[in-house]
Amino acid sequence: MPPWGRPSRDSIGHRGEAFAAAYLRRQGYRIVGLRERLLRGDLDIVALDGRTVVFVEVRSRSDLEHGHPAETVGPAKQRRVAELASAYIRRHKLEDCSVRIDVVTVLFHHDGREPDVEHFQNAFDSPW
């Protein structure tokens, strides 16, 4: 932990991804990739929901001081996730699969309570 007592952005992000993956598993998703690196970027989670390939963008925060975590998925981030998802689809030859992009937000609490997890299916339009 940094000397000022707050977790770093990276540690919050990694913890958020772990909580999101656990949440998705409890919902019946099969996780097939975590932090999939391609095109100088990362897909946070790649999962299967039945026969649908789901690309999950995870947004985590330790408070709401700067807004809800979902608010950080603006147009530029949406384009980037869609671009990475398209590259993943081409790389793994999944063009014939049903695909969607979800967002999972994780809000950590300073008092040790379990974080709040929200799941937004089909969170934004994708190019396919």
N, C-alpha and C positions, 0 to 999 in steps of 0.2 A: 504494500500500500504506500502511496506517496507520503512524504513527510507531513503534509498538511492535513492528513487524516481522511481524505475523500478518495474513493476508488478512481482509477484512471478511466478515461473514455474507453480504451481498449478492453480493460477488465470488465467494465459494465457491458460492453458489447458482447464479449465472449460468454459472460454469465447469462445474458439475455438470450443468446442463441441456444445455449444449453437448456434453459427453461422452456423456450419455444419448441425445441425438438422433443423434449419430454411431454409437453402438452399435446403436440401433434400425435405422438405415439399413443397417448391415452385416448385420443379421438379415433384411433384405428389407422392412422397413416403409417406407411412404411418409409423410413428415412433411407434414402439411397446416396445422399451426399451432404456433407457439411463443409462450408467454406470452399466450394468448388472454384478453383482458380482458372480463369481463362480471359483472354483479351485484356490483360493488365487490370483485371477486376475480379471480384468474388461474387458468387451466388451464395447467399447465406445458407439456405437449406434447399435441397432438391428432394422431393418426396413423391410417393405414389398414394393417391386417394382412389382406391379401386384400380381402374385402368387409366386414370387421368394423371399425367405428369404435372406436378405442382411445384412452381418456383416460389419460394417464400422469402420475402424481404423482412428481416427482423429489425425492429427499431426499439431501442431500450433507453430508459431514462431513470435517474435516481430521484427526480422530483418533477413537478409541473411548472417550475419557475419560468421556463422558456416555452411553455406550451405542451400539448399532448404529443407523445412520440409519433403518432400517425401524421401529424402536421408536417413532419420532416420529409415526407415522401412527395416532393413536389414534381413538377413536369420534367426537370432535368434528371432526377433520380429515376423516375418512371421510364424515361427513354433508355437510360443506362441499364436498368434491370431487364427491359425487353430486349435490348441488344445482346446482353450476356445470355439470356434465355435462348434467343435465336441461335447463337453460336453453339450453345450446349446441344440444342436439338439437332443441328447439322452434324456436329462432332459424333453424336451417338446414334445418328440415323433414325431419329424419332419423328420424322415428318408426318407419319400417318397416325400419330397418337393424339389423343385429346389432351390439351394443355391449358393451364391457367396460371395466373400470377396472384398470389395472396400476400397479405401483409399481416404479420403478428407483432403486436406491441407488448412490451414488458415494462411495467412500472414498479421499480423497487421501492421499498419502504425503509426508512431509517430506523424504525423500531423493531425490525427483525421479523415482521409478519411476512407471510408468503407474498410474492409479488402478484400484482394484477396482470393477467394475460388476456388480451383481446385478439380475436382472429377475424380478419376481414377477407372473406373469400371473393375472388374475382375483383380484387381491390382497384384495378385500373385496366383499361383496354390494352390489349397486346396486338402485335401486327399479324397474328394468324387467326 
